[in-house]
Amino acid sequence: MIIDCHCHAGPGDGLTGPWDSNAALGRYARRARDAGIDRTVLLAAFHSDYGAANAGVARLVAAEPERYLAFAFVHARRDAGRIAAMVRTAVEEYGFVGIKLHRHDAPITGEVCEVARHFGLPVLYDPVGLTSVAELLAGQYPDVNFILPHLGSFADDWSAQLALIDQLARHRNIYTDSAGVRRFDLLEQAIRRAGAHKVLFGSDGPWLHPGVELEKIRLLRLGAGDEGLVLGGNLLRLIGGAGWG
């Protein structure tokens, strides 16, 4: 089973770029099927109201539950004081299986981590290059699993990505995904130093082509066992299967 752990979808209301505009799934879905991707984890686009955005994602999941799961997007500062309630709704009403947040909105907080701990959820947090936060997360929340996508920097911050590889190798609960990682040598190094069990396949769809992103994993020439971990096994372990095993 091939699982894309990182695809945005649903309503956005900022209209400053694709990242906060409506993220339609039609083209992504066709490309994913053509590439042989079986299932996908959906994340909201940037939005001024993540409660509404998560509800929109929930409708997409409900329409095709055999293909989609989702993480609840929260804003660490704007949603402060109600993150537990938002995540409870997402988990108990929508069946979501993780938490997503982005430093573009606000840095991750202890409140988010405590909520993740309470619900037993992984956290997908984009640090926008500030990968030193992994040291704090690993030390203070060793029982919470954190995925720092893009090898820590969608902007190809070479030093940040190298630093995250070190964090992956040293900390049991720090993971990354392959979405948008253009420095292929660093992706290879992450697998070599930290192990295939610390890297998840993600595409950052619908804006990046899932078939292109999947081919990067194929080109790593991993053994069948390691490739299986990257392409879905690691995600299933982090979400406890969620009926997808």
N, C-alpha and C positions, 0 to 999 in steps of 0.2 A: 504494500500500500504506500502510495506517495502522497504526502500531506504538505501543502504549502502553509506555513505557520504565520504568514504575514501578508495580508491583503486588505486594503481599505475598501469600504463600501458604505452606501447609504447617503443620507443628506448632509450637506455642508452649507453654511449660510454666510461665509465670509466674503466669497467671490473675489479674493485677491489672487487666486491661482488655483490649479487643480486640487491642491491639498486641502482647501477649505470650501470647495464647491461640491455639488452632487457627484458622487463617485458611483457611476453605473457599473453593473456587473456583466452586462451582456457580452461585450468584446472579451473581457477577461475570461469569462466562463468558456467561450468557444476556444480560446487559445489554450486554456488549461486542459480541456478535454483532448484537444489535438496533441498536446505534449504528453498525455498519459497521466496527468495529475488527478488523483482520485478524490481528494477532499481538501478543504481550505478553511483556515481560521480567519474570520472576518473581524476587522477593527473599524471603528467609526472614522470618518474624516474629521479634521479640525472643525469645531462647532462652538457657538456661544452658549449652548445648552446641551451638555453631554447626556443628560437624562433623555431628552428628545432624540438625540442622535443614536443612543443605544437602543431606544424603542424602534427606531427605523431599521437598525441592523437586525433586531430581533425578528422583525417581519420577514426579512430576507431569509434568515435561518429557518423560520417556521415554514416557509414555502418549499424549502429543499433541505430538510433535516438530515437526509442521507449524504448530503454533499458538504454542508456548512456547519461549523461551530463558531463561537465568537468569544472575544474578551471584552469586558466592560471598560470603556474609556472614561477616565476621570481627570479633572483638573485639580492638581494638588492644592492650589491656593484658593481658587474661586469656589470649589466644592468643599472646602474645609468645614468640618463639623457634620457633614452629611454623607461622607464617603461610604461609611458602613451601610447606611440606608440605601444608597444607590447600588452598591454591590449586592446587597441582599435581594433587592428587586431583580437585578440582572441574573443572579444565581437561582433564586427560588421561582421566579416567574418566567424567565427567559431561558434558563438552562445554560447560561454562560459559564465558561470554565477557566477564566483568568482575568487579570486586570491589566489595562494598558494606560500609560501616561507618557508625556513628552516634555522634555525640558524647554522646548519652545513655549509651552504654556507656563510651566513653573517647575522648579526642581522637586524631585521626589521628597516626601516627608515621612516622618515616623508614623503619622496617622495612616497613610496608605499601607505601609509595611505591616502595621498591627492588624489592619483589616485583612490583608492577605494571609497573615498568620492565622487569624480567627477562622477564616473560611477554607484554609488549606489550598490557596490558589497560587499559581505562579504569577510573577509580575513581569510584563514586557515594558521596559523603561528605556526610552531613547535619551541618552545623556548628551547628545549633540557634541561629542568629542570630550566631554568632561568625564573621562573614564576612571579617574581616581576615586569617584564615588563608589566603585565596586569594592574597594578596600573597606569602606565604612559599612556598606550593606552586608558584606560577608561576615564582618566581625560582630555587628550588632544584631543581625537577623539570620543566624546560621541555619535556622529551620524554615526559611523562606527561599524559594528558588527564583532567581532573577535572570531574565534574558535581556542583554543589552544588544540591540540589533545593529546591523550594518558593521559588525566588528567594532562597534563603538562610535563610528563616524561615517555618516552618509556622504560627507564632504571630503572623504579620502584624507583625513588628517592622519598622516603616516605615523607620527609619534604617538597619537592617541590609540591607534589601532595596535601598534606594537605593545603599548602599555597594557591594553586589554588582553592581549595574548598571554602576557605574564600573569594577569589576574585569573584568567581561565585555567591556567596550569596549576595555580596555587590554591584556588578556592573551590571547594566541592559544589557550592550552590550558585556559582556564576556561570552563565551560558551566553552564547551569542547566536545570531543567525546570519545567513549568507546574503541577505537581500541587499542588492546594490553594491556589493563589495567588488570594486574594479581591480584592485591590486591582487591578482591571482596568487602571486607568490606569498602574500600575507595570509590568504585563505589556506594555502598549503601548509604554511608554518603553524597556523592555529591548530590544524588537525594533527600535525606531527608533534607539537609540543604539549598540547592539552588533551588530545585524543578525540576520536570521532564522537564520543559520547557527550561532548560539550558544544557541538555545533548543530544547529537546526537549519533545514532548508526553508528559505523564505524568498518571496519574489518582490515584495513591495508593490504588488498589483493594486489597482488596475493600470497604474502608470508605467510600470516596467513589465516587459513581456515575460510571462512565467516560463515559457519554453526556453528563452535565452538564459534565464536565471537557473533553470534546471540543468541545462547543458554544462554550466560551470561545475556542478557537482559531479556529473558524469566524467568530466575531464580530470577530476582529481584521481581517477583510476583507483578507487578504493576497493578493498575486498568486499564481497557480497555482504558480510556481516556489518562492517563499518558503514557501507553505503546505506544499508537498511536503517541503521541508527539515525543517520543524518536526514534521510528522506522521510522519516515518520516515526521511527521507534523512540527517539528522544522526546518528541512532542507527546506521544502517547504516555510515556512514563511520567512526564511532568504534570499532565492533566489527569492522571489516574485512569487512563483508558477512555472514560466518558462514553462507554458503549461502542467505541470505535475499534477496539482490539480484535 
